[in-house]
Amino acid sequence: MKETLLGYSSFLNESGYSASTINSKVSQIKNVLKKEEKVFIDMTEVYAFINSLMDDHETKKASTFSSSEIIQLIKRLTNKPSDLLKKICLLFGVYGACRISQLDKIYFSDLKFLKDGVEVTVPVCKRKQKVGPKRKPKKRTFFVPSSKDEELSILKILENYYKLLKDGKIIMKGKFWKQIKDEDQQNEKFTNQNYGIHKLEKITKELAQELGKEDWESYTSHGLKRSSITLSIENGLSDRLVQVQGEFSNTSVIKEYYDQSKQTKEIISEKILDLNKINSNEPTKKKEEKDFYFNDSKPSIINYGTINFYNKKEN
């Protein structure tokens, strides 16, 4: 039986299945044999083969948007229905560090309008949820600040969205995202149907195409969350707050974001050897540094272009 599972694993690998999928399928067979047939199999060699496939597999990471690109997108997109959805999805995804699956579960009742912005409630990440018929899904909230610039103001963007819904006599109950009739046409208008998760997943790629990105296909549905975490790290948010923001179980996951951050690499290289200072005879002024590992009690301001995050002092 062990040889059969090894052969099956090899067949799945040749058929193009990922190592994680192969592991899942093989484990299912093992569990069924153990439970139903009382057959116990030594899986050491099988799992060793699957682990070797995982070592050879290079995980593809979603590309991210910079702060200037986010501002550029919000200013470039118009107030037609499809563009309004893109702007709201972009701001909610970045400020909330949300997966598309979380954005999809936003309801009209989850928005709380404040004088200086909007507070949004979303369900926590699936892997944080405890399964059970009587368990209510856990939720968390995030804040999207407004801006004096009306083009960047989330309150103005949402006002335009609600106005089009009202003009189209759309019932503003239930899910927040509404379907668009004649999308990409001049006479776009909203309908009472919900905008599905599969269409929301395409928005990140469409935003990358709007910027003229040649690698637009690498901007997957996870790109908004990765953009949020990367921007937070580059602008000085502490590891502990990034952990909370990204719903990470520990801070070790954050290391890969440091590794992939261009700004982080530039700061490190300057610390090692700054050739510009060496070649200059002029006295150098001390450069203001971003402390990537500052104490949590220190207040921070995270600047996304003209939009700021303000983190209050913790007790």
Secondary structure by P-SEA (a helix, b strand, c coil): caaaaaaaaaaaaaacccaaaaaaaaaaaaaaaaccccccccaaaaaaaaaaaaaabbbbbbbbbcaaaaaaaaaaccccaaaaaaaaaaaaaaaacccaaaaaacccccccccccbbbbbbbcccccccccccccbbbbbbbbbbbccccccaaaaaaaaaaaaaaaccccccccbbbbccccccccccccccccaaaaaaaaaaaaaaaccccccccccaaaaaaaaaaaaaacccaaaaaaaacccccccaaaaaaacaaaaaaaaaaacccccccccccccccccccccccccbbbbbbcccbbbbbcccc
